[in-house]
C-alpha cells in the first residue's frame, strides 16, 4: 500500500494576505470605534467586546488546529497498527 505525503503548508502570499487582512480589519474597526460619535463608556464597551472577539477567535483556531493534529496522529497510529495486523495475517509466521 503506497502512501503519499500531502503538503498542507500555505504559500507565503496567502500567509501575508491573511495577516494584512487581519491588520486592516482590526485597524479599521478600532478607528471606527474611536471616531464613533458616542460616549467614552460606549466606545470602551465596543472596544472590549471587539478585543474579546478577536482573542476568542485566536483561541478557537488553536483549539480546532490542536484537535485536528491529534486526530491525525491518532489515525496514523491506528493505520500503522492495522497495516501491521494485515501484514501478519496475510503472511503468518513469515511463510510464503
Buried (B, 14 or more C-beta within 10 A) or exposed (E): EEEEEEEEEEEEEEEEEEEEEEEEEEEEBBEEBEEEEEEEEEBEEBBEEBEEEBEEEEEEEEEEEEEEEEEEEEEEEEEEEEEEEEEEEEEEEEEE
